[in-house]
Every structure is written in C-alpha cells, then in structure tokens.
C-alpha cells in the first residue's frame, strides 16, 4: 500500500495549488512538508504559466493545527538539532511566502493554529469560512507564538495581538475578518465557485474573493476592544495581571484566570517577543529573532512539561517552573533572546 504524499502540488488552470494532505494529524507540518512547499514555490516563481498560488487542505477537519510538536519536544530534550532544522526550514517557508512575487491565496477552512497561521498569514488573500477557528495557543505548552507571530500579532488593531498571544484565545471568522487576520469570509458552499472563477481569472484572486465574499456576522470581540487596549497595553506581564485584577469585571477576571493557567516564562517571553517584533524593520529580522528564541525555548522545563501535560499524558495539569512571574527574571529573558553567532543565525533562502 503506497502512502499518500503529505503535500500535493500541481498547476491547475494557471494556479499553482498546494494542498496539505496529512488529515489524520490535522495537517500538522513537519520538515518534509515544508521542504515540499518550498520546492513547489521556487519552481513556480519564474514559471509564466503559474499566475497565482492557492494553499488549501484535503478533508474537512481543519486547515493546519500547527507543527510536529512531539518531534520538537523529543529533540529539545536532547541537543535540539532536529527541532532547529525544522524551525529553520519552516521559517524559510514563512519568509518565502511573505516575500513571494505572485499573489498567494490561503483557504483557511477549519482549525488554523501555530504553523498553519505561519503559512496563511503571509498570503495576500486569506479566506475564512464558518468552520474557521483561529488561535495561537503556545503559552499553554510553554512555547511562544512563533512562525511570524512577533511580526503579525503586534500589527493587529490596538492590543488585540498581545491579548491573543498571551491568552491563546480562539476566534471564529466574524472576529478574524473584523481584525484583519483574514481578508474575506466565504461560506464553504461558495468555495467551489471561488475555485471555478479563479481558474478563469488566475492572476487576480483578490478580485474573485471580493466578488464572492459574504458577511460573517457581528464580531463579538468588538465589544471588548476598549478593555483589551486598556488592560493589555503594558510592557510587563505583572502590570497586565494587576490591571485585570483591578478592573474586576467578569471579562477581565476570566482573562486573568486564563493567564494564570499559562506558563509564566512563556507569558514573559511572548510579551517581549511582540514588543520587540513591533519595532523590527523587516520580517526576516523577526524570523531571525524567533529562530534564536525557539532553539532555546524547546529545551526549557516549561516546554517539555507543557507538551507532556497537553499532548502526551493529556492530564492538562502542567507544573510550571518557575511557578510564578516573579521567578522569571530579566536575566533569563535576556539569555533566551540573545542573538546567535553569525554562523548559527537564521537566514532567508537565497
């Protein structure tokens, strides 16, 4: 029995189509999948018969639930070389998509988290459906919102990116389109029409999406924007905790309770990541920062413990160390964020 390829890449009516094809794992990315996508994108870059690119997925369960976390944790428990090799390739794919010269469309139908965000956010056209659920839940496993989160999240309206990064909140399409995470809402029964019209006009996916887009409905997050901007505007997690506690509303206390369940180290790492990323001049600079950070964080106690609690044992009772914010010092953060030597640093594809 031959195994189905995990990435299907082909050209259909002027569109280079990349289909994620690992449905049993919710299309979680591994290094080979990233390499296959890079190979296709590089082949199509100068191919005049390919006028735009479409990224989608097989099956109905989700777009992409992230990366191969078990492998990353196992590698981080050793010398982290395999995890670093994965991050290097994945981030080169993210950057290639970000800088790509032809229009890219991502049909984000279903669950999109972590690595799935990394391959969809750089796209010019990002289509959400009624099945879309978006989240960056990394602080719950001792990680941080990588794959470009340091660039994209602080560029969302107000402090919504900080709120999303720290709490791991899950959003549906009405909110993702409202915030600009996704550019269009199409119900799933309109996707076939989108593909058909795109086949006839492959160079202009945004025009096709504009012509078919529907109203996702009222965005629940709109009612919380003032509170998010006020309570998540601080540069330390301690100040955010204090502001939420002082606010005392049901919503604020619910956010505080959520934050208290996360890794204290991850909360501080993620806030610094976003505040730093907001000031960086290029996406490549952000990816270099995240690569240095990721290669270190995967070997920390909290990442190993978070993966054990959430993914391996599934007891959802991680024992973080340090157990509180006070224990996560500036010296710890400085060491995690230190730039790598030139010969080890991340670089984009040539």
Order of alpha helices (4+ residues) and beta strands (2+ residues): beta-beta-alpha-beta-beta-alpha-alpha-beta-beta-alpha-beta-beta-alpha-alpha-alpha-beta-alpha-alpha-alpha-alpha-alpha-alpha-alpha-alpha-alpha
